[in-house]
Amino acid sequence: MEISVKVKRLIKTVQYLLPFALSLALFSVIAAVNGLYPFGAKSISWCDMNQQAIPILCEYKDVLRGKANLFISYANAGGMNFYGLFVYYCTSPFNLLTVFVDKADMSLFMNVLVMLKIATATFTAYVYLQTKNGGRFSVLSYALSLLYGFSGYVMVYYQIVSWLDCVYMFPLFLLGLEKIDEGKSFIL
């Protein structure tokens, strides 16, 4: 009896982790075909990502390592308060990974960062869909969650990586709003 409960939990865990893994696999195939890092030397970084996100994440890396101050930065504009940039660009938990990346490799790290955020968006979309269908297994839930993670919005706006945080938070936000609407909770 106890084994069947453990097996059911394992199946449920795999069922919920599969969209994340499928998303990573799909992104990996796209990266391999196009020679993108980690399967090549190309980066998906261009435009806003090169001009804004990478320099800000490099500065954030310095803040995390104690080499720069969160509240004042002399890296540009003759000195400015870095806290505003931190709140807008750097509050994602994924950005903590920058501490492990050399500044010279930050443009390549953008591939990994976008991949993780897309996979997380796929996962949270699946959580939402599973909640809506009563937790029953559904191939349609997998397909729809992958379509959400690789939606046109994500493909167009991935350059501003902080917006991808909104994409993976949105399904959880909807769940919270529905709980408030149903009277099951007073907070998200």
C-alpha positions, -999 to +999 in steps of 0.1 A: +000+000+000+028+024+009+047+017-023+017+026-045+014+060-027+051+067-033+047+056-070+017+079-074+037+108-059+066+101-082+043+099-113+026+132-102+061+149-097+072+137-132+040+148-147+046+183-133+083+184-142+078+171-178+066+205-193+098+221-179+119+193-193+101+194-227+107+231-229+144+227-221+146+200-248+128+221-274+150+251-267+181+228-268+171+215-303+166+251-315+200+261-300+218+231-315+204+236-350+213+273-349+247+270-332+236+288-301+254+285-268+257+259-251+258+240-284+278+266-303+294+300-299+264+322-309+243+343-285+207+353-289+217+387-274+213+417-296+198+452-294+183+460-259+199+429-244+234+441-254+227+477-246+208+474-213+204+439-198+240+427-200+256+459-186+230+460-158+235+423-150+273+429-150+268+457-125+245+435-105+272+408-104+295+434-089+269+443-063+265+406-054+302+401-051+306+433-029+325+452-056+298+478-062+271+495-042+234+488-047+225+524-040+252+543-059+269+534-091+296+554-109+297+529-138+277+553-160+260+587-162+285+603-139+269+584-109+234+572-103+213+553-078+215+516-090+185+506-068+159+517-094+176+496-121+178+467-096+141+468-089+132+469-126+158+446-141+174+425-115+149+413-089+143+380-107+157+350-087+173+338-120+196+368-120+214+355-089+230+330-113+251+359-127+274+355-097+287+323-114+292+338-148+323+358-160+314+392-174+330+383-207+305+354-210+274+373-200+261+374-236+263+337-238+246+334-204+216+352-218+208+320-238+207+301-206+187+328-188+161+330-215+159+292-217+153+289-180+126+316-180+108+300-210+109+266-192+095+282-160+067+299-180+059+265-195+058+249-161+036+276-145+012+275-175+010+237-170+003+242-132-025+266-141-040+243-167-038+213-144-056+232-117-083+241-141-088+205-153-088+190-119-053+175-120-062+149-147-035+139-171-039+157-204-017+158-234-035+190-244-022+206-212+013+198-222+008+212-257-009+244-245+018+250-219+045+246-245+026+270-268+024+295-239+062+292-231+071+297-268+044+322-276+049+351-300+051+375-271+080+356-256+098+353-290+093+390-297+101+404-262+128+380-249+154+408-254+140+425-223+146+396-200+128+412-171+095+410-190+099+372-192+094+372-154+059+385-160+053+357-184+061+330-159+043+348-131+011+354-150-005+319-146+002+320-109-013+355-107-044+342-124-047+313-099-044+338-071-071+361-086-094+331-091-089+321-054-098+356-043-128+357-066-140+323-053-136+335-017-110+309-009-083+335-001-078+372+005-043+373-009-027+362-041 
